[in-house]
């Protein structure tokens, strides 16, 4: 992975983290299935970043 890829990965992680926060606090209304998809995406991005940093 290149640094550009890491930057894009991190930016997506940041956007998704904010979305998860809005869902958890009730700022954003989401059906359970969508909320689950967003949280799964967040965890996947977190794992990808962790793997990148531990190379």
C-alpha positions as CSV (number, residue, x, y, z in Angstrom):
1,X,0.0,0.0,0.0
2,X,1.1,3.5,-0.7
3,X,0.8,6.5,1.6
4,X,-1.9,7.8,-0.7
5,X,-3.9,4.6,-0.2
6,X,-3.4,4.9,3.6
7,X,-4.6,8.5,3.5
8,X,-7.8,7.5,1.6
9,X,-8.3,4.6,4.0
10,X,-7.9,6.9,7.0
11,X,-10.2,9.6,5.5
12,X,-12.9,6.9,4.9
13,X,-12.4,5.7,8.5
14,X,-12.8,9.2,9.9
15,X,-16.0,9.8,7.9
16,X,-17.4,6.4,9.0
17,X,-16.5,7.0,12.6
18,X,-18.4,10.2,12.6
19,X,-21.4,8.5,11.0
20,X,-21.3,5.7,13.6
21,X,-21.2,8.4,16.4
22,X,-24.2,10.2,14.8
23,X,-26.2,7.0,14.7
24,X,-25.2,6.0,18.3
25,X,-26.2,9.4,19.6
26,X,-29.5,9.6,17.7
27,X,-28.4,12.6,15.5
28,X,-28.8,10.4,12.5
29,X,-31.8,8.0,12.2
30,X,-31.0,4.7,10.8
31,X,-32.7,1.3,10.5
32,X,-31.0,-1.5,12.3
33,X,-29.7,-3.2,9.1
34,X,-28.1,0.0,7.9
35,X,-26.6,0.8,11.3
36,X,-25.1,-2.7,11.4
37,X,-23.6,-2.2,7.9
38,X,-22.0,1.1,8.8
39,X,-20.6,-0.4,12.0
40,X,-19.2,-3.4,10.2
41,X,-17.6,-1.1,7.6
42,X,-16.1,0.9,10.5
43,X,-14.6,-2.2,12.1
44,X,-13.2,-3.4,8.7
45,X,-11.5,-0.1,8.1
46,X,-10.1,-0.2,11.6
47,X,-8.7,-3.7,11.0
48,X,-7.2,-2.5,7.6
49,X,-5.5,0.5,9.3
50,X,-4.2,-1.7,12.1
51,X,-2.7,-4.2,9.6
52,X,-1.1,-1.4,7.6
53,X,0.5,0.1,10.7
54,X,1.8,-3.3,11.9
55,X,3.7,-4.1,8.7
